[in-house]
Amino acid sequence: MRKTERHFVTGPNSLWHVYKTVPFWKVAKNFVVIQMARYTPFLPMKNWLYKTFLGMKIGEHSSFALMVMLDVMFPEKIKVGKNSVIGYNTTILAHEYLIEEYRLGEVVIGDRVMIGANSTILPGITIGDGAIVSAATLVHKDVPAGAFVGGNPMKVIYTAEQMAERQLESAAEQAAKESL
């Protein structure tokens, strides 16, 4: 279950209420910063822009690939741990505007997480330490630490225990090849 706060509206759909929920100038500033960062190949500069101007919490050595699209309205609700990789053209949302309500939720990405290209992460999601998210995955629920997930809808492909077992088997195979 995603952890989001629900805010109900009356009258037109919730997107018509956007500037009652977030100031226009904040959205304009965030848009400019995010667009600059999307195209820069300099990882330290991206992280500095995100931390300084968007209020994001980003761990040391985390990397945002080209074209990553962060939530323009609530980027401060996105937290990324240490040494994680966010793949090309990934979208990370901390809000969703629906017909009769809008929802806000923090996105927490742990340490040493790999998120494949073209993935979408919905609001209110936690991705555990050491998890791997396959390319083009719709992350609509929490990802357990160490798990390998993928697909649309997202499914657990390997648990942390299965991943550890596969790594042991791979190491044993490599050692056997080297001994020949």
Backbone torsions as a table, in degrees:
resi	resn	phi	psi	omega
1	MET	NA	129.3	178.2
2	ARG	-73.0	145.8	-179.1
3	LYS	-99.0	93.1	180.0
4	THR	-126.7	152.7	172.0
5	GLU	-93.3	132.1	-180.0
6	ARG	-100.5	133.3	179.1
7	HIS	-127.4	115.1	-176.9
8	PHE	-87.1	148.0	179.0
9	VAL	-127.5	160.8	174.4
10	THR	-121.0	157.1	-179.4
11	GLY	86.9	-136.2	-178.1
12	PRO	-64.0	166.0	-179.5
13	ASN	-56.2	161.0	-170.2
14	SER	-62.1	-26.5	179.7
15	LEU	-65.7	-27.0	175.9
16	TRP	-68.2	-15.1	179.3
17	HIS	-98.1	10.1	-170.1
18	VAL	-54.5	-44.1	-175.2
19	TYR	-82.9	2.1	166.5
20	LYS	-86.9	-21.4	-177.4
21	THR	-98.7	-26.7	-179.6
22	VAL	-148.9	133.5	-177.5
23	PRO	-63.7	141.6	179.6
24	PHE	-54.5	-45.5	-175.9
25	TRP	-67.6	-29.6	174.9
26	LYS	-66.2	-44.9	179.6
27	VAL	-63.4	-43.0	-179.9
28	ALA	-62.0	-46.8	178.5
29	LYS	-61.4	-48.0	-179.3
30	ASN	-59.5	-40.9	179.7
31	PHE	-59.8	-46.9	-179.3
32	VAL	-63.0	-46.0	-179.0
33	VAL	-62.8	-46.8	-178.4
34	ILE	-63.5	-42.1	180.0
35	GLN	-64.7	-40.3	176.6
36	MET	-61.6	-46.0	-177.2
37	ALA	-67.6	-34.0	-178.8
38	ARG	-58.3	-32.9	-174.0
39	TYR	-100.8	-10.4	-178.9
40	THR	-81.9	135.6	178.2
41	PRO	-87.8	1.8	-175.2
42	PHE	-93.8	102.7	-174.6
43	LEU	-58.2	-46.6	179.5
44	PRO	-61.0	-35.1	179.2
45	MET	-66.4	-41.8	178.1
46	LYS	-58.2	-50.4	-178.0
47	ASN	-61.5	-39.0	178.0
48	TRP	-63.4	-45.2	178.3
49	LEU	-59.2	-47.2	-178.1
50	TYR	-62.7	-44.1	-178.8
51	LYS	-70.0	-46.7	-173.0
52	THR	-72.4	-46.9	-172.0
53	PHE	-100.6	-20.2	-178.0
54	LEU	-110.1	-10.5	178.9
55	GLY	72.8	22.4	179.8
56	MET	-78.8	153.1	173.2
57	LYS	-101.9	118.2	-177.5
58	ILE	-132.3	126.3	179.3
59	GLY	-73.1	161.3	-179.1
60	GLU	-59.0	138.5	176.0
61	HIS	66.6	14.2	173.6
62	SER	-77.3	147.9	-172.7
63	SER	-127.2	133.0	174.0
64	PHE	-110.4	117.2	-179.5
65	ALA	-68.6	173.2	176.3
66	LEU	-58.5	147.0	172.0
67	MET	69.8	11.6	175.1
68	VAL	-63.2	131.9	-179.2
69	MET	-110.3	111.4	178.2
70	LEU	-90.5	160.3	176.9
71	ASP	-58.0	119.5	-176.4
72	VAL	-73.5	-28.3	-174.0
73	MET	-90.7	-35.9	-175.7
74	PHE	-135.8	54.8	-178.1
75	PRO	-65.3	-23.4	179.4
76	GLU	-65.8	-11.9	177.9
77	LYS	-89.4	6.0	179.4
78	ILE	-105.5	127.5	179.0
79	LYS	-127.2	132.2	-179.6
80	VAL	-125.6	130.7	-179.5
81	GLY	-74.1	-165.1	-177.1
82	LYS	-81.0	144.2	169.1
83	ASN	56.3	37.3	177.8
84	SER	-101.9	157.9	178.8
85	VAL	-123.6	126.1	175.9
86	ILE	-106.9	115.5	-171.4
87	GLY	-72.3	164.1	-178.0
88	TYR	-47.5	132.7	172.0
89	ASN	62.0	22.2	176.0
90	THR	-74.3	144.6	176.1
91	THR	-113.1	130.4	177.6
92	ILE	-120.7	115.4	-177.2
93	LEU	-107.7	138.6	174.4
94	ALA	-115.8	3.0	178.1
95	HIS	-143.3	160.3	169.0
96	GLU	-149.5	128.1	178.5
97	TYR	-99.4	123.0	-178.8
98	LEU	-113.2	-169.6	-178.0
99	ILE	-68.6	-58.0	-173.3
100	GLU	-106.4	5.8	179.7
101	GLU	-159.1	162.9	166.8
102	TYR	-126.6	154.9	-176.8
103	ARG	-128.0	141.8	176.8
104	LEU	-124.4	141.9	177.7
105	GLY	-160.5	141.1	176.9
106	GLU	-68.6	146.1	171.2
107	VAL	-113.3	121.0	-179.0
108	VAL	-118.0	116.9	178.9
109	ILE	-110.1	124.0	-173.8
110	GLY	-74.2	-168.1	177.8
111	ASP	-79.9	145.8	174.6
112	ARG	56.7	39.4	178.5
113	VAL	-95.9	139.2	175.6
114	MET	-115.1	120.6	177.6
115	ILE	-114.5	119.0	-177.2
116	GLY	-70.2	162.8	-177.7
117	ALA	-58.1	149.8	173.7
118	ASN	61.9	26.5	176.0
119	SER	-88.1	158.4	175.0
120	THR	-126.7	128.7	179.4
121	ILE	-112.8	121.6	-177.2
122	LEU	-84.5	163.6	-178.9
123	PRO	-63.3	149.9	174.6
124	GLY	81.1	20.5	-174.7
125	ILE	-103.5	143.0	169.6
126	THR	-120.1	128.7	176.0
127	ILE	-111.1	117.3	-173.9
128	GLY	-69.5	160.1	179.1
129	ASP	-52.7	138.0	174.3
130	GLY	73.5	7.4	-179.4
131	ALA	-75.8	156.1	175.4
132	ILE	-124.8	126.9	177.5
133	VAL	-110.9	118.7	-178.5
134	SER	-64.4	156.3	178.5
135	ALA	-56.9	147.8	175.5
136	ALA	61.4	32.7	179.8
137	THR	-94.0	138.9	170.4
138	LEU	-94.8	106.3	-177.7
139	VAL	-86.5	99.4	-175.2
140	HIS	-111.2	1.7	175.4
141	LYS	-151.3	166.3	-177.3
142	ASP	-59.6	149.2	178.6
143	VAL	-110.8	122.4	180.0
144	PRO	-65.3	150.3	177.4
145	ALA	-55.5	136.0	175.4
146	GLY	76.5	-3.6	-177.4
147	ALA	-80.1	157.7	172.4
148	PHE	-113.1	119.2	-176.4
149	VAL	-125.3	159.9	176.8
150	GLY	-172.1	167.7	173.6
151	GLY	101.8	176.2	176.2
152	ASN	-142.3	101.0	6.7
153	PRO	-75.4	153.8	-178.3
154	MET	-62.9	137.9	175.3
155	LYS	-134.2	152.6	173.7
156	VAL	-75.9	121.9	178.8
157	ILE	-89.6	-46.5	175.2
158	TYR	-137.0	136.5	173.0
159	THR	-76.5	172.7	177.6
160	ALA	-59.0	-40.3	-180.0
161	GLU	-65.5	-42.7	178.5
162	GLN	-66.2	-37.4	177.5
163	MET	-63.8	-42.8	179.3
164	ALA	-62.8	-41.1	178.6
165	GLU	-63.4	-42.7	178.6
166	ARG	-63.7	-38.2	179.1
167	GLN	-67.2	-37.9	176.5
168	LEU	-64.2	-44.6	178.5
169	GLU	-61.4	-41.9	179.8
170	SER	-64.9	-41.5	178.2
171	ALA	-64.4	-39.6	179.0
172	ALA	-65.4	-42.2	177.4
173	GLU	-62.3	-41.7	179.5
174	GLN	-64.0	-44.0	179.4
175	ALA	-63.1	-38.8	179.1
176	ALA	-65.4	-40.4	178.3
177	LYS	-64.8	-40.6	-178.1
178	GLU	-69.1	-28.4	-179.1
179	SER	-77.5	-13.3	-179.9
180	LEU	-77.9	NA	NA
